[in-house]
Amino acid sequence: MFSHRLVHSAVLCIALAGTVTACGGAKGGSSGQAAAPVSATASSSVSASASATASGLDPYHLSARQILHASGKVMSGLSSMHVSGTATSDGQQVTLDLSADKAKDCTGKVTVSGTGAMDVLHNSAGTWVRPDAAVWQSMAKQAGVPDSGPAVAELFKGRWLTGGDADPDLQETVGMCGLISDMADSFSKDGTNAIVGDPTTIKGTPVISLLVSDGGSRSTLYIATQGQPYLLRVESNDSDPGTMDLGDFNKPLDVQAPPADQVIDYSQFQQKAKSA
């Protein structure tokens, strides 16, 4: 099913830790040409707290480190956010469309090329995943009944699976819901080799790009210069390319458990898969 490496590392670390040496080192590539570089270790004569004014971020009088600090302060304090986009690991593309809040409640979908797609729900009461036919068949194979794959997919079509806490793949699915805490951890570390790049726009919002490199990997971050200095996009164009967009900041999130008649327990799945 969905492995920790593909989902948690490839997606979350590329999307949320592109600025820092987290998750074993940020991965990614830069896009565009850098403007006159401003070292991340430049003088802190202008305070980062003063940089986020009512009218927005002034990137022309700040170092890259100060811009990261101003953005990190806002991003780490979010109550909720949405992340969507793609990342690549070992030739497999991971597509993420997920909303999460500070309590790690989340809802959305994850798709892995060659494996399938899975809807995800998580709140304080539990975790539920709704696999598509391809994933159900993959799970049947893992359960030791590969020939029953098509029957299993039809039997459990549209059902939510829960109670698989002992399954390492399902355990790691919950890790995707820690977007806000991962963001806070990421921005608590220092960026390395960051320079201020070109201004541009993301979905109509003026942003400044930051070109960040670490250990031979490079990424481009786009931080809003109008309003709050939100991180709006991370681009990775290294050997594992990808683009993640962030938005719906502080939008209320209410994650409800699916109807009981649409839920199957993991132990029931294992039993019925062997008899399908």
N, C-alpha and C positions, 0 to 999 in steps of 0.2 A: 504494500500500500504506500502511503506517503511517509518517506523517511525523514528523520530529524535533519539530516544533512541537506536534503533538497528543500524542505519547507522552511524549517527554522533558520538554518544557517544561510542558505542561498537567498532566501527572500528577506527575512528580517534584517540580517546583517548588511545586505546590500542597500535595503531601503532606509534603514534607520541608523546604521553605524558607518555610513560612507565617509564620515568626517574624522573617524578616530581609529585607534588601534585596538578595537574591540573584535570579538569573535575570531580571533586568530589573525587579525589584520584585515583592513577594509579592502574590498575588491572593486575594481571599476576602471573607467577610462574617462578622460576629459573630452569635451567637445568644444570646438571653436578655438580661437586664438586668445591667449591671455593679454589683457591690457597691461599697462605699466604695473609690474608686480609690486605688491605690498606684502612683505614677509609676515608670517603669522607670529613672529617673535619681535615685531617692531615695538617701538615705544608705546606705552599705555597712557600717553599724555591726555588722550580723550577717553573718558570713562565709557565703558560699554553701557552702563545703565542710562547715561545721558544720551546715548545714540538712538534709542527707541523713543522718539518724540511723538507728539500727538499726530504729526503729519507723516511720520514714518521714519525709516532708517536712512541715514546719510552715509552712503558707502564711500564717498570721496574723501572723507576726513577720518576714516577708521582703518585700522589694520584688519587683516583677515581674522586674526584671533578675536578681535573685539566684535566683529560681525558675528562670528560663531557664538561668542558668549551671549550677545544680545538675543540671538535666535534661540539658543539653548535654554535660556531663562524662560522664554515664552513656551517653547515646545515641551519642556519638562513639566510645566504647570498645567498642561491641558487636562480637561476632564474627559474628553473623547476625541476621536479622530477617525478618518477613513483613509485607507491605503489601497491603491489599485495600480496594476501594471504587471510587467513580466520580468523575470530573471532567468538566467541560464546557468546550468551546472552540469558538467560532463555531457554536454550535448542535449540535455533534457531541459525543456522550457517549462518554467513554473509561472502560472498566471494567478495572481492574487486579487481578490475583490472583497475587502474585509473592513468592517467597522468595529471599533473596540473602545472601551472606556477605562478609566483609571482603576476600577474594581475588577478589571480583566473579563468583564462580560463582553461577548462579541458575537457577531453574526456575519455571514458572508459565504464566499465560495473559493475553493482552491482547486486548480486544475494542473495536472502534471502530464506533459506530453508522453504518450505511450503507456499511460497508466489509467487516466480517467479523471473525473471531477467529483468533488465532494462538497455538499453544503454543510456548514458548520454553525452550531448554536452552542453557546456556553454561558451559564450564569452560576450564581452561588449554589443552585440546587443540583447542577450536573452538567454533563456534556452530551450533545447529540450530534451525530453526523448522518447525512443522507447521501450515500454513494450512488453514482450512476451505474448503469449496467456493467461497464467495463471494470469498475472497482469491485462490484459484487463478485464478478467472475474471478478477479485476482484474489479476493478473500477466500473464495472456494478453493482455489489452488493452494493457498497457504494453509487451509484447513485440511488438506490432504485429499480433497475430492474434486480434482480439476475437471473431470468429465461431467460433474454436476453443475458446472459454472453457468450455462445458459438457463437451466431450471432454477437455480438459486437467484439469478438476476430477475427472472420473471416472478418468482415467489415473493421476493422482498422489494419489488419495484415500488418506489415512492415511500418506502418505510424509513424511519429514523432509527438509527442504531445507538444504543446507550449501554452503560455497564461494562464497557471494555477497558476498565482502568488498568487491568493487568497487561493489556496489549501495548507494547512499546510504541507502535505506530499511532495508536489512538491517544496515548499519553502525550506524544509530541505534538499532536494536533492542538491540544490545549495551550501549548507553548506559543502558538500564533496569537493568542489573545492578550499577550503581555506587551502590546505595542507601546503603551504609554510608559511602562516601567523600563522597557528596553531603550526608549528614547531618553529617559532620564539618565540611565546608566551610560549611554553613549556620549551624551553631552557633558557628563561629569569628567570625562577624560580630555586631555589636551589634543587638539588637532596637530598634524605634522605636515610640514612642507606645503602649507596652504598659501595661495596667492589670490588676490582679487582679480576676477576676470571681467568680461564685458557685461554691460546692462542689457536686458532684453525684457520680454513679457512672457508670462505663463497664463494662458487663458484670460488675457486682458489685464492682468495685474503686473505692474512694473516689478522687476526683480534684478538682483545683482548675482552674477555667477561667481562661485568660488571653486577654484581648481585645487584639488587636494590629492596628494600622493603619499603613499606609505608602502615601503618594502617592494617597490617596483609596480604596485597597483595604483591606478589613478581613477578619480571620480570627479564629477561635476555636480555641485549643489546649486540650487536656485532659491534664493531667500528674498522674500517680499521686501520692497523698499517703500511701500505705501501701506499705511496702517500698521498692524503688528508685524514684526519680522518673522513671519512663519516660514518654515522650510516647505516649499511647495513641490519641489521635484528633485529626484536624485537620478543621475544618468551614469551608467556604467558601460564603458565600451572597450573593456579589456578582453581577455580570452573568454570571460563569462559576461556577455553583454546583457543589459537590461535597463529598464526605465520604470521608476515608481513615482506616482503622483500622490500627494497628500492633501487632504482637504476635509470639509465638514467639521472644522475645529469647534469643539465645545458644543456640538449639536447633541441634544438629549438622546440617549439610547436606551430603549426598553426591550430587553431580550426575554421573551416568554418561552416556556417549554412547549414543544409540539403536543397536539392532542394525544392522549394516552392510546387511543385505538390506532394511531399511526406509528407507534414506537415498538421496537422489538429489543429485548435484552440480548446482550452479546452471547450469553450461555445458550439461549434459545436458538440464536442463529447457528451456533456450532452444532447443536443437535439436529436441527432441521436440515442443515446443509448436508449432513452425512446420510440423511434419509431421502434427500431429493432425487 
